[in-house]
Every structure is written in structure tokens, then in C-alpha cells.
């Protein structure tokens, strides 16, 4: 069996998990294990798209508009003669 350490978990998150575990009648460790095992089986997880994520936080809705440089379809032909 593997072990995992979770650092910088906010105190309120740990307390909420502890309360939910107690309501379920199991330990915090067993409750966290159940959550992780369930999440690891979920195949619906899609990693975030960096372009969409950047637009969400830095798009024109947030007052940031960075003009993109013009792009040409191809590079010029190089003549070695």
C-alpha cells in the first residue's frame, strides 16, 4: 500500500472532512481514502486547457487585452548561392 502526504490543506477543509467522516461513522483517514479511491476511478476528469484557463483569468473581461503579433503563412526562401 502507498502513503500520501497532503501539505498546505486549509484548516477549515480538514475540519469539514473530519465532520463529514464523523457523520459517516468512519475515521478521517478512511473517509479521505474513500474520496481518493472514488476520484481515481472517475474517467470524466479532463485536464484544464491552458488557453481557456488564461482567458478566464487574463481575458478582455478582466481589462487585459494583449495584441498578438501578425503571423505570416511561411518563412521566406533562403538562397545559399
Secondary structure, 3 states (H helix, E strand, C coil): CCCCCCCCCCHHHHHHHHHHHHHHCCCHHHHHHHHHHHHHHCCCCCCCCHHHHHHHHHCHHHCCCCCCCCCCCCCCCCCCC
